[in-house]
Amino acid sequence: MKKIEAIIRKTKFEDVKEALLGSDIDWFEYHNVHGIGQSREERIYRGVQYSTDVIERVALTIVCRDQFAEPTVNVILRVAHTGEIGDGRIFVSDIIDTWSIRTGENGDTVLRDKK
């Protein structure tokens, strides 16, 4: 099993969400996050100067069977891409085991198959 963590632009979240739900991923967790990137510039909007030090993003967490990891990463890469600095990052790590609290079952059978 793999755990995929992706940090993406807030403006791309709805597109990525729809693309994931349209693929073989039927559940994921997301939450709003703030980060500090390397880009340190100030922008002016309607005469007010804003710092871009703190970046608002959405973090996605997906746990899937090994065979779904690469296609899932490819969906995120394709849909979240703008080509601009700050598109985000994707991290993939191994999951040793998982348990269903309700049934006590463990292993990748706890993960639902798309029907």
C-alpha positions in Angstrom: 0.0 0.0 0.0 1.1 3.6 -0.6 0.3 6.9 1.0 0.2 9.8 -1.4 0.4 13.3 0.1 0.0 16.2 -2.3 0.2 19.9 -1.6 -1.6 21.8 -4.4 -2.9 25.3 -5.2 -6.3 26.1 -3.7 -7.5 27.2 -7.2 -6.8 23.7 -8.5 -8.5 21.7 -5.7 -11.9 21.3 -7.3 -10.4 20.1 -10.6 -8.1 17.6 -8.9 -11.0 16.4 -6.7 -13.2 15.7 -9.7 -10.4 14.0 -11.5 -9.6 11.7 -8.5 -13.2 10.8 -8.0 -13.4 10.0 -11.7 -10.4 7.7 -11.5 -9.9 4.6 -9.3 -9.8 6.7 -6.1 -13.0 6.8 -4.1 -11.9 8.4 -0.9 -9.2 10.9 0.2 -8.7 13.3 3.0 -7.9 17.0 2.4 -7.4 20.1 4.5 -6.2 23.7 4.1 -2.6 24.3 4.9 -0.2 27.3 4.9 3.4 27.1 3.8 6.3 29.3 3.3 8.1 29.0 -0.1 11.3 30.3 -1.5 9.6 33.0 -3.6 9.7 36.3 -1.6 7.9 39.0 -3.6 5.3 41.6 -2.8 2.4 42.3 -5.0 0.2 45.3 -5.2 -3.6 44.9 -5.6 -5.8 47.9 -5.8 -3.1 50.1 -4.3 -2.5 47.8 -1.3 0.8 46.0 -1.0 0.6 42.3 -0.1 3.4 39.9 0.9 3.4 36.5 -0.7 5.6 34.8 2.0 2.7 32.7 3.3 1.1 30.5 0.7 -2.4 29.0 1.1 -2.6 25.5 -0.3 -4.7 22.3 0.0 -3.1 19.1 1.3 -4.5 15.8 0.0 -3.8 12.5 1.7 -4.6 9.3 -0.2 -4.0 5.7 0.8 -4.2 3.2 -2.0 -3.1 -0.2 -3.2 0.3 -0.2 -4.9 -1.2 -0.6 -8.4 -3.2 2.7 -8.0 -0.2 4.8 -6.8 1.3 5.8 -10.1 -2.0 6.5 -11.9 -3.1 8.6 -8.9 0.1 10.6 -9.0 -0.2 11.1 -12.8 -3.8 12.4 -12.3 -2.6 15.0 -9.8 0.4 16.0 -11.9 -1.7 16.5 -15.0 -4.6 18.4 -13.4 -2.7 20.5 -10.8 -0.1 21.7 -13.2 0.0 25.3 -14.2 3.7 25.6 -15.1 4.2 28.4 -12.6 6.2 28.5 -9.4 4.2 27.2 -6.5 2.3 24.3 -8.3 3.1 22.1 -5.3 4.6 18.8 -4.3 3.7 15.1 -4.2 5.2 12.7 -1.6 4.7 8.9 -1.8 5.5 6.6 1.1 5.0 3.0 2.0 2.2 2.0 4.3 3.1 -1.1 6.4 -0.4 -2.1 7.5 -3.9 -0.8 7.9 -6.8 -1.7 10.2 -10.5 -1.3 10.1 -11.6 0.0 13.5 -15.2 -1.3 12.8 -14.4 -4.8 11.7 -10.9 -5.4 13.1 -9.8 -6.6 9.7 -6.3 -5.6 8.5 -4.3 -5.4 5.3 -5.1 -3.9 2.0 -8.5 -5.7 1.9 -9.6 -2.8 4.3 -9.4 -0.5 1.2 -12.5 -0.6 -0.8 -12.5 -1.6 -4.5 -14.2 0.8 -6.9 -17.4 -0.8 -8.0 
